[in-house]
Amino acid sequence: MEPPRGFRYHFGPMAQIREIKKRIVAVRTIRRITKTMQMIATAKFTASLSRAKASRPYMERIRQLVAEVAARAGDAVHPLCMPPARPAKRELILVVSSDRGLCGAYNGHVLRTALKAIKACREAGREPVVEVVGKKAVAFFKFQKIAIAQRHAFGDRPKFEQVEPLATRLMEEWMAGKYDACRVVFMKFVSNSRQVPEALQLLPMSLAGSADTGLKGAALYEFTPDAGQLLGDLLPRTVKVSLFQAIIDAVVSENVMRMVAMKSATDNAAGLGRTLNRSYNRARQARITTELTEIVSGAAALE
């Protein structure tokens, strides 16, 4: 329990030195723990970043390919790109959080963005259906008294085979008309120093900007099979890859933010240790000075 502000310990010289030594030992232990956690987070960040970099070109290319096909497909459409014929007045919001804390403001940013998405959903007259990834989101929504429809767990190394069934289920429920929209709230990894919370609209898929893909004046494509069949194959793949990339980005962002937080904690512990060492040296010097003064005073009294 921390003492109230303004309170000062009043110890004798020996008691004060013992108290400072205990705090030095405690701070050193904390520093070793945070340093170890920083190293673990660094290793996990490096591994997850390499996986994210490996999957990102495929995602970008398949999105570009879908845009090219859609731009030259004429009247060909796909249900995944169309709003539901009958509004269901419901919206699915998948929130991707972490299983553990000590990662700075990661969960705070994601969960605040999720609350904004839920509020916007209610203002639009829709009922939010919340599904979560990670234990922190479970605890948060339980505190907020918001019901959780389903909980998912993918671990620190999510695989496409784990995410694909979830994406398939979302598409099936969308095609069945259960939702008006499906969104994924996650932390998007931009760079080592920048991570941005985002509410990505997964369904219906938006092909906005497909006309601006540099195809103006280019030769027309001949599709075999036809454009409708191509979109029928490419669009489900795009949904699956987009969801997988969002979860991979969330893992990378979590690890880099935990790495930064643990480095800051390690540096703070090191600074506090230096301050305590100075206090210890001053207390010991004061004790020695006091003892010498007493000895000199005693010798002078005997003369």
C-alpha positions as CSV (number, residue, x, y, z in Angstrom):
1,M,0.0,0.0,0.0
2,E,1.4,3.4,-1.0
3,P,1.7,6.1,1.7
4,P,-0.4,9.2,1.3
5,R,1.1,12.1,-0.7
6,G,3.3,14.3,1.5
7,F,4.0,11.5,4.0
8,R,7.6,10.8,4.8
9,Y,9.1,7.9,6.5
10,H,10.9,8.6,9.7
11,F,13.4,5.9,10.3
12,G,16.7,5.8,12.1
13,P,19.9,5.7,10.0
14,M,20.1,1.8,10.1
15,A,16.4,1.4,9.4
16,Q,16.5,3.9,6.6
17,I,19.4,2.1,4.9
18,R,17.7,-1.3,5.2
19,E,14.5,0.2,3.7
20,I,16.4,1.7,0.7
21,K,18.3,-1.6,0.2
22,K,15.0,-3.5,0.0
23,R,13.7,-1.1,-2.5
24,I,16.8,-1.4,-4.6
25,V,16.5,-5.2,-4.7
26,A,12.8,-4.9,-5.6
27,V,13.5,-2.4,-8.5
28,R,16.3,-4.7,-9.8
29,T,14.0,-7.6,-9.9
30,I,11.3,-5.6,-11.7
31,R,13.9,-4.4,-14.2
32,R,15.0,-8.0,-14.9
33,I,11.4,-9.0,-15.5
34,T,10.6,-6.1,-17.8
35,K,13.8,-6.6,-19.7
36,T,13.0,-10.3,-20.2
37,M,9.4,-9.4,-21.4
38,Q,10.9,-6.8,-23.7
39,M,13.2,-9.4,-25.3
40,I,10.3,-11.9,-25.7
41,A,8.1,-9.2,-27.2
42,T,10.9,-8.3,-29.6
43,A,11.3,-11.9,-30.8
44,K,7.5,-12.3,-31.2
45,F,7.3,-9.0,-33.1
46,T,10.0,-10.0,-35.5
47,A,8.3,-13.3,-36.3
48,S,4.8,-11.8,-36.6
49,L,6.1,-9.0,-38.8
50,S,7.7,-11.4,-41.2
51,R,4.4,-13.3,-41.5
52,A,2.5,-10.0,-42.1
53,K,5.0,-8.9,-44.8
54,A,4.7,-12.3,-46.5
55,S,0.9,-12.2,-46.6
56,R,0.4,-8.5,-47.5
57,P,1.5,-8.6,-51.2
58,Y,-1.0,-11.5,-51.8
59,M,-3.8,-9.5,-50.2
60,E,-3.0,-6.3,-52.1
61,R,-2.7,-8.2,-55.4
62,I,-6.0,-10.1,-55.0
63,R,-7.8,-6.9,-54.1
64,Q,-6.3,-5.2,-57.2
65,L,-7.3,-8.2,-59.3
66,V,-10.9,-8.0,-58.0
67,A,-11.0,-4.3,-58.8
68,E,-9.7,-5.0,-62.4
69,V,-12.3,-7.7,-63.0
70,A,-15.1,-5.6,-61.5
71,A,-14.1,-2.6,-63.6
72,R,-14.4,-4.6,-66.8
73,A,-17.2,-6.9,-65.8
74,G,-20.0,-4.7,-67.0
75,D,-23.3,-5.6,-65.2
76,A,-21.8,-8.7,-63.4
77,V,-22.4,-8.4,-59.7
78,H,-22.0,-10.7,-56.7
79,P,-24.1,-10.9,-53.5
80,L,-21.1,-10.2,-51.3
81,C,-20.9,-6.7,-52.9
82,M,-24.6,-6.0,-52.7
83,P,-26.6,-4.7,-49.7
84,P,-29.2,-7.2,-48.4
85,A,-32.6,-7.2,-50.2
86,R,-34.4,-7.0,-46.9
87,P,-32.7,-5.1,-44.1
88,A,-32.1,-7.3,-41.1
89,K,-31.6,-4.4,-38.7
90,R,-28.6,-6.2,-37.3
91,E,-24.8,-5.6,-37.7
92,L,-22.0,-7.9,-36.8
93,I,-19.0,-6.3,-35.1
94,L,-15.9,-8.5,-34.6
95,V,-13.5,-6.9,-32.1
96,V,-9.9,-8.1,-32.1
97,S,-8.1,-7.5,-28.7
98,S,-5.2,-9.2,-26.9
99,D,-5.2,-12.1,-24.4
100,R,-2.7,-10.4,-22.1
101,G,-2.1,-6.9,-20.9
102,L,1.2,-4.8,-20.5
103,C,1.0,-3.6,-24.1
104,G,0.5,0.1,-23.5
105,A,-2.6,1.7,-25.0
106,Y,-3.3,-1.2,-27.5
107,N,-6.5,-2.5,-25.9
108,G,-7.7,0.9,-24.9
109,H,-7.6,2.2,-28.5
110,V,-9.2,-0.9,-30.0
111,L,-12.0,-1.0,-27.4
112,R,-12.8,2.7,-27.7
113,T,-13.1,2.3,-31.5
114,A,-15.4,-0.7,-30.9
115,L,-17.6,1.4,-28.7
116,K,-17.9,4.1,-31.4
117,A,-18.8,1.4,-33.9
118,I,-21.5,0.0,-31.6
119,K,-22.9,3.5,-31.0
120,A,-23.0,4.3,-34.7
121,C,-24.7,1.0,-35.3
122,R,-27.4,1.8,-32.7
123,E,-27.9,5.3,-34.1
124,A,-28.5,3.8,-37.5
125,G,-31.3,1.7,-36.1
126,R,-29.4,-1.6,-36.1
127,E,-28.8,-4.1,-33.4
128,P,-25.1,-4.7,-32.8
129,V,-24.0,-8.4,-32.6
130,V,-20.6,-8.4,-30.9
131,E,-18.1,-11.2,-31.4
132,V,-14.6,-10.9,-29.8
133,V,-11.1,-12.2,-30.2
134,G,-9.0,-12.1,-27.0
135,K,-9.7,-12.1,-23.2
136,K,-9.3,-8.4,-22.7
137,A,-12.4,-7.7,-24.9
138,V,-14.4,-10.3,-23.0
139,A,-13.7,-8.6,-19.7
140,F,-14.3,-5.1,-21.1
141,F,-17.7,-5.9,-22.6
142,K,-18.7,-7.8,-19.5
143,F,-18.0,-4.6,-17.5
144,Q,-19.9,-2.5,-20.1
145,K,-22.8,-5.0,-19.8
146,I,-22.7,-5.6,-23.6
147,A,-23.6,-9.2,-24.6
148,I,-21.0,-11.2,-26.5
149,A,-22.5,-13.5,-29.2
150,Q,-19.3,-15.6,-29.7
151,R,-15.7,-15.7,-28.6
152,H,-12.7,-16.7,-30.7
153,A,-9.1,-17.6,-29.9
154,F,-6.3,-17.7,-32.5
155,G,-3.2,-17.5,-30.2
156,D,0.0,-15.6,-30.9
157,R,0.6,-17.3,-34.3
158,P,-2.8,-17.3,-36.1
159,K,-3.0,-19.5,-39.1
160,F,-5.1,-19.1,-42.2
161,E,-6.7,-22.5,-41.5
162,Q,-8.0,-21.2,-38.2
163,V,-9.4,-17.9,-39.6
164,E,-10.9,-19.4,-42.8
165,P,-13.9,-21.2,-41.0
166,L,-14.8,-17.9,-39.3
167,A,-14.8,-16.0,-42.6
168,T,-16.8,-18.8,-44.3
169,R,-19.4,-18.6,-41.6
170,L,-19.7,-14.8,-41.8
171,M,-20.2,-15.0,-45.6
172,E,-22.8,-17.8,-45.2
173,E,-24.7,-15.7,-42.6
174,W,-24.4,-12.6,-44.8
175,M,-25.8,-14.5,-47.8
176,A,-28.7,-15.7,-45.6
177,G,-29.6,-12.1,-44.8
178,K,-28.8,-12.2,-41.1
179,Y,-26.8,-8.9,-41.1
180,D,-26.8,-5.6,-42.9
181,A,-23.1,-5.2,-42.4
182,C,-20.1,-7.0,-41.0
183,R,-17.2,-5.0,-39.5
184,V,-13.8,-5.9,-38.0
185,V,-12.4,-3.6,-35.3
186,F,-8.6,-4.1,-35.0
187,M,-5.3,-2.3,-34.7
188,K,-3.8,-1.8,-38.1
189,F,0.0,-1.9,-38.3
190,V,1.3,0.9,-40.4
191,S,5.0,1.0,-39.2
192,N,7.0,0.3,-36.1
193,S,6.1,3.7,-34.7
194,R,2.5,4.0,-35.9
195,Q,-0.5,1.7,-35.3
196,V,-4.0,2.9,-36.1
197,P,-7.3,1.5,-34.7
198,E,-9.6,0.8,-37.6
199,A,-13.2,-0.5,-38.1
200,L,-12.9,-2.3,-41.4
201,Q,-16.2,-3.1,-43.3
202,L,-15.8,-6.7,-44.3
203,L,-19.2,-7.2,-45.8
204,P,-20.7,-5.9,-48.1
205,M,-17.4,-5.7,-49.9
206,S,-16.7,-2.2,-51.3
207,L,-15.3,-2.0,-54.8
208,A,-15.1,1.8,-54.7
209,G,-12.1,3.0,-56.6
210,S,-12.0,0.1,-59.0
211,A,-12.4,2.6,-61.8
212,D,-9.2,4.4,-60.7
213,T,-6.9,1.4,-61.0
214,G,-5.1,2.7,-64.0
215,L,-7.2,0.8,-66.5
216,K,-8.5,3.8,-68.4
217,G,-7.6,3.5,-72.1
218,A,-6.3,0.0,-71.6
219,A,-7.4,-3.0,-73.7
220,L,-10.5,-4.8,-72.8
221,Y,-10.2,-8.1,-71.1
222,E,-11.8,-11.4,-72.4
223,F,-12.8,-13.5,-69.4
224,T,-12.7,-17.2,-69.3
225,P,-14.8,-18.2,-67.5
226,D,-17.0,-15.2,-67.5
227,A,-16.6,-12.3,-65.1
228,G,-19.4,-13.4,-62.9
229,Q,-17.8,-16.8,-62.2
230,L,-14.4,-15.1,-61.6
231,L,-15.9,-12.7,-59.1
232,G,-17.7,-15.7,-57.5
233,D,-14.3,-17.3,-56.9
234,L,-12.2,-14.2,-56.1
235,L,-14.6,-12.3,-53.7
236,P,-14.8,-15.1,-51.1
237,R,-11.0,-15.4,-51.2
238,T,-10.7,-11.7,-50.7
239,V,-12.9,-11.7,-47.7
240,K,-10.9,-14.6,-46.1
241,V,-7.6,-13.0,-46.8
242,S,-8.8,-9.5,-45.6
243,L,-9.9,-11.0,-42.3
244,F,-6.7,-13.0,-41.9
245,Q,-4.6,-9.9,-42.6
246,A,-6.6,-7.9,-40.0
247,I,-5.9,-10.5,-37.3
248,I,-2.2,-10.7,-38.3
249,D,-1.9,-6.9,-38.2
250,A,-3.5,-7.0,-34.7
251,V,-0.9,-9.5,-33.5
252,V,2.0,-7.4,-34.9
253,S,0.6,-4.2,-33.4
254,E,0.2,-5.9,-30.0
255,N,3.8,-7.2,-30.0
256,V,5.3,-3.9,-31.0
257,M,3.3,-1.9,-28.5
258,R,4.2,-4.4,-25.7
259,M,7.9,-4.2,-26.7
260,V,7.8,-0.4,-26.5
261,A,5.9,-0.5,-23.1
262,M,8.4,-2.9,-21.6
263,K,11.3,-0.9,-22.9
264,S,9.9,2.2,-21.2
265,A,9.3,0.2,-18.0
266,T,12.9,-1.1,-18.1
267,D,14.3,2.4,-18.6
268,N,12.1,3.8,-15.7
269,A,13.3,1.0,-13.4
270,A,16.9,1.8,-14.3
271,G,16.4,5.5,-13.5
272,L,14.7,4.7,-10.2
273,G,17.5,2.3,-9.4
274,R,20.1,5.1,-9.9
275,T,18.0,7.4,-7.7
276,L,17.8,4.8,-4.9
277,N,21.5,4.1,-5.2
278,R,22.3,7.8,-4.7
279,S,19.9,7.9,-1.7
280,Y,21.6,4.8,-0.2
281,N,25.0,6.3,-0.6
282,R,23.9,9.5,1.0
283,A,22.2,7.7,3.9
284,R,25.3,5.5,4.5
285,Q,27.6,8.6,4.3
286,A,25.3,10.4,6.8
287,R,25.5,7.4,9.1
288,I,29.3,7.2,8.9
289,T,29.5,11.0,9.6
290,T,27.2,10.6,12.6
291,E,29.3,7.8,14.0
292,L,32.5,9.7,13.6
293,T,31.0,12.8,15.2
294,E,29.9,10.6,18.2
295,I,33.3,9.1,18.5
296,V,35.1,12.5,18.4
297,S,32.6,13.9,20.9
298,G,33.2,11.0,23.2
299,A,36.9,11.3,23.0
300,A,36.7,15.0,23.7
301,A,34.6,14.4,26.7
302,L,37.2,12.0,28.2
303,E,40.0,14.6,28.0
